[in-house]
């Protein structure tokens, strides 16, 4: 009798496995497309790839992601609309490349004198979480991050005073363009993807960017001088956002897992901006280039010059 009961139990257990197993193999899964303008070799692109791996891991394979770096699916200026329209399900780009679309979060890029990428990233996310701006309502924002202090780099002319900037064409975007104009130079709008060739050919005389770009985008090969004026340093804010319908279609447990990852990765990006700033400065100096500051009196002149940019922006939001 005991043998019969044991045999029946084994048979029931076997058929239970047969019944349960198909539900595992047919578990709902989704594959998303992720577009990024950074080249695959850049640390910010590598962080996007590690985010993808973490998403796949924590969702136990229910959410998979195909990655398209280097502007291969969407160019930086097309990124946000491309996510809204579903060309890509996830997009990584720059607020300033769609100027005027993000009036509240665009304030992050003002020349407040940022000291690090970690600080700028914290400011970006604190502002978003506090203000809850509606400007991202047509997508699901994953997170924001921002680079470390942005400085003016030039091709042929060292900058030691405001007057040295007069007449120079400086590649810049968003709020950095306003600051460049206030300092006396002529801003020229273009993405980082186009900056190297434009500097190499002399289309522009310089560019505003963080030190990391000297190595990350090889800008240190086509510029010779950097003027590092920390009290008027700007930042550039980056977004990672998802198509709203694709987000809504995910299971709640997978949404929760991704939200947790987003909080971790935002900080990772900020830290990476800082470590790559150091690497970028080393690369810049190894090319025989010069990175200098300004004396206190000249710094005050620069602060006074950009102050109206901040005031005007604040008035526009009032």
N, C-alpha and C positions, 0 to 999 in steps of 0.2 A: 504493500500500500504506500509506504513512504517513497519507494522507488518510483511509483507511478506519479505521485504528487510532484516529486522533484523533476521528473521528465516533463510533465505538463508545464511546470514553472519555467523551465528552460525554453520550451516551445513558445510560450507567451512572451517571454523576454525577447526572443529572436524576432517574432512578428512585431513587437513594439518598436524595435530598432528599425525594421523595414518601413514602418509607418512614419516614424519620426525623421529618419534620414532625408527623405525627399524635401521636407520643409527647410532643412539646412541648406541643401544644394540649390534650392530655388529661392533663397532669401533675396529680398528686393535689394538691388544694387544700382548705382548710378555712376556714370563717367562724365566728369566736368572738364571743360577746356579752360586753361589758365594762360592769359596773354601777359607778357612783360616786355618792356622796351630795353631793359638792361641786357647787355651781352651775357652769354652763359658763364663766362669766366669771372664776371664781377661778383664780389661778395654778396651784394644785394640780390643777385639772381640765384646764387647758391643758397641763400636763406629761404628764398621762395621755394626752391626744390626741397629743402629740408622740411618746410611747412607741409608740402604735399605728402611727403613720406609719413610725417606725423599724423596727418589727417587719415591716411589710409590705415595706419596702425591702430589708432584709437577708435576708428569706426569699424574695425575688424574686417576691412575690405569692402564694406558696403558703399563707401564713397571713394572712387578712384579719380585721379586727375591726370589729364594729358597736358603737358607743359610746352608752351610756345614762347621762348625767349627771343631777345634781339629784334623785337618788332616784326617777327615773322608772321604773326596773325593780325595784329593791330599796331599801328604806329602810335607814339605817345599822345599826340593831340587827338586821336580818334578813340582813345581807350575808353573813356567814360561812356560816351554814346554807344560805343561798340558793345559794352556790357549791358546797357539799357536795352539795346535792340537784339541782344542774344547772339551776336556774332561770336563773342567769347562769354563764357559763364562767369569767369573771374578775371579781373584786370588790375594791373599794378602800374600806376603812372603818377603824374605830378599835378597838383592843384593848379599851379600857375600856367600850365599849358592850355587850360581852358579858362582864360582870364575872364572874370566877371561872373562866372558860374557859381563860385563859392565865396560870396561876400563876407560871411562870418569867419569861416576857417581860414580864409585868405589872409586874415589879420596876423596869423601866426608867422608869416614870412616877413613881417616888417623888421627893420634894422634895430632890434631891441638890445643888441649886444650879447648874443648867445655865446656861451662858453663851451658847450659840448653837444653832441648828438643826443646823449641821454637826457639832458635838460630840455632840449628842443622837442624831443619826442614826448616827454612828460607834459610839457606845456600844450602840445597839440592834442593829446588825448584828454587832458583835464579840461581844456576849452570845449572840446566836442561834448564830453559827458556833462558839463555844466550848462552849456548853452542849448544843447539839443537842437541844432540848426536843421531846418527843413530841406536844406540844399542837397542832401543825400537821399531824400525820401523815395526817389525812383529806383534806388538800388538798396542792397543790404550791405552796409559798411562793415568790413571785417575789422580793420584797424588803420590807424594813422601812424606814421613815424616821420622823423625829420633829421636832416643832416646837421653836422656840427657847423661852427662859424664859417660863413662864406666871405671870401675876400676877393679883391680885384687882382687879377694876374694880367701881365702885359707882355707883348712880344719883344719890343725894341726899346722901350723907354722905362726907366725906373721912376716910380712915383714917390716923391718926397714931400710934396705939398699939393693943396687943392688945385693950384694953377696948372700943375702938370697934366691934369686930366682934361683940360679944356681942348675940345676938338677931337678927342680920341673916340673911336667907335668901339664900344664895349658890349660884347654879347651878354645879354641878361634877360630874365623873364620875370613877369609878375611884379612883386614888390621890390625885388632887387633892381629891376629896371627903373622904378621910380627913384630909388636911392641913388643909382648911378647918374640919373638925370640931375638930381638935386646937388650932386657933387661936381657937376659941370661937364660931364662927359655925355656922349650921345649913345643911348641904349639901342641895341640891335637885337630884336627878338629872334631866337632860334633855339631848337632843342639841343641837348648835349650831343645827340647823335650826329649833328651837322657841325658842331663847334671845331673839331680837330681840323677838318679840311679847310674851314673858313679861316682859321688862324694860320694854317700852313701857307695858304695862298694870299694872305694879307687882306682878305675881305673885311676882317675886323682887326682892330689893334690889340684887343685884349678880351678877357672874359671874366665874369664873376662866377665863382664856384668854390666849394670847400677844398681843402688841401688833398683830400682823398682822390679827387678826380685827376690829380697829376699822375697817379699811377693807374687808378681804375679805368680812366678813359684816355690815358697816355698824354694828357695835356701838358705834362712836364717836358715833353719832347718838342712842343711848339710854342712854349712861353719861356721867358727868361727871368721875369721879375714878379714877386708877390709882395703886396703891401698888406701886412696883417694888422688891421685896426680893430681889435676886439670890441671896443665900446660901441661900434656901429655895425658889428657883424650881423648879417641877416641869416635866415635859414630858408630851406625849401621843404615844403611838406609833401609827403608822398601818401597815396591812398592805396589800399587793397580793398576792392569791393566786389560784390557778387550780384548777379542777376536776381531780381526779387522773386520771380516765379520759380527759379531753380532752387533758391533757398527755401521757399515755402514747401516745395515738394520733398524736402529731406525729412527723415524721421526726427522726432523731437530729441531722442537720445543722441543722434548724430549732430544735430544743431548744437546741443549742449557741449558735446565734445569739441566741436570746432570753436565755439565761443571761448572755451578754456584755453585752447591752443593759441587763439588770437592774442589773448592777454600776455601770454608768455613770449610770443614772437615779436610783438611790438617792442618790448624791451631789448630783445636780441638784436633787432635792427638798430636801435639807438646805440647799443654797445659796439656793434660792428662799424657804425659810422665813425666812432671815436678811434677804434684800433686802426681802421683804414686811413684816417687822417694822419696818424703817425707814420704809417707806411708810405703814404703819399708825399709827406714832407721829406722823408729820407730819399725817396726816388727823385724828387725835385732837386734836392741838393746834390745828389750824385751826378746829375746832368751838368753840374757847374753853374747852376742858377742861383739867384739871390732871393732870400725871404727876409724882409726887414719890417720893423715897426716905425712909429712916428714919435716925436717928442710930445710931451704933455700939452704944450701950447697948441701944436698942430692938431692933436686929437680933439681938443675942444672946438676947434674950427670945424672939423668934420661932424662932430655931434650937433653943433648948431646948424649946420647945413642940412642934415637929414631930419631934424626935429619937425619941420613943417609937413613932411611926408606922413609921419605918424599922426600928427594933429588932424590933417586933412582926412585921413582914413577913418579916424575916430568920429569926426564930424559927420561923415557919410553914413555911418552906422547908427547915429543917434536918431 
